[in-house]
């Protein structure tokens, strides 16, 4: 393998000739061969946005020449358009500040430009990293990546699922079915009402996630090493944040307190908490779907879901609720990620949190997994849900909890006697009422009407 010699403050190191990264990236690449998890593409994209905005801010503040600023912006645009993806190879499991990823981006931008211009126009530290520190750029990139991932991917996926469920809700608002609490029969409701609960939960989850984004619009850039802003113009943070806001059409702003912005990760933890809540609710919905579809003959069998794949390598004709299983596995992962993020947030020491890469990795993994799982669940399962109306009607008619309608007429204790008698003697509630001397058939039919037990308002 052909190499070239690069230098940093530790001395010389050989770097593969075809690579655009420099000495610090190579040292990290060699020293942290841990796992297969690489720094997420979303973080690299966010760094490119940040470096582009920083170059424009430094130009505005007369810290850098126009030629250098335009060269940095051009290289960043190339990265943002999908170029140079193979130049960002570093592991998540690196320095906790993400310094090597910051330098990876700095070195690639500088070397890409220098190779293109055939001269040493840019220095990765002095020019690309001007007015910045890894300690403020990585938290800034994390917030940018989080905002863009949630708003561009997760929230649209949730919206699509909500819209599909609303159609299913409206189509089935008059379809009676047996309610269930404690996994036991309960009074009836409509299938549409059941789905309305799912819609409302997801709508609240969406609103809560959106609410948590407010803190993520606050950016650490301008705080440099410890929050004092050393080596950066006083206006650098606010100018850079305004430019990022313009680039993204999002309301990014400079953090009010840079010491908090560097050493605490409460905003990202708060946001992921809402994402975790979405995962919990999706787990509940997916479990409801697979329970309702259980069978087809020896389960509840109240709905059918699409048969997407054979379900067994030995049992012919078996079809399983695979989309539900995929969603619930993703939800388990997200809950685990929330624990990791929460613990990492608690481990900031003095002026810096040094768990940034793992926080970034877990947050973005949660967003990406949930987004993909929701899209798949909606497309391959929810959009194909059909009620088995005959089974729902049969279950309602068999339900002993219809006896609840008798409470106002014979009281709770006598109603309980009717239910117990019917169960023990394999009788209908109507038969039990007659044999126990409470009502004749006509009176029972007038009082115990499942359709009147459902408040459809």
Secondary structure, DSSP 8 states (H G I E B T S, - for coil): --EEEEEETTEEEEEETT----HHHHHHHHH---SS-B--HHHHHHHHHHHHHHHHHHHHTTSS-HHHHHHHHHHHHHHHTTTTGGG---BSSS-TT-HHHHHHHHHHHHHHHHHHHTS----IIIIITTT--HHHHHHHHHHHHHHHHIIIIIHHHHHHHHHHHHHHHHHTTT-EEEEEETTEEEEEEEHHHHHHHHHHHHHHHHHHHHHHHHHHTEE-TT-TTTSS-TTS-TTHHHHHHHHHHHHHTS--EE-S-HHHHHH--HHHHHHHHHHHHHHHHHHHHHHHHHHHT--SSSS---EE----S---SSSTT----HHHHHHHHHHHHHHHHHHHHHHHHTT-BTTB-S-HHHHHHHHHHHHHHHHHHHHHHHHHTGGG-EE-HHHHHHHHHH-GGGGGGGHHHHHHHHHHHHHHHHHHTT--HHHHHHHTTS--HHHHHHH--GGGG----
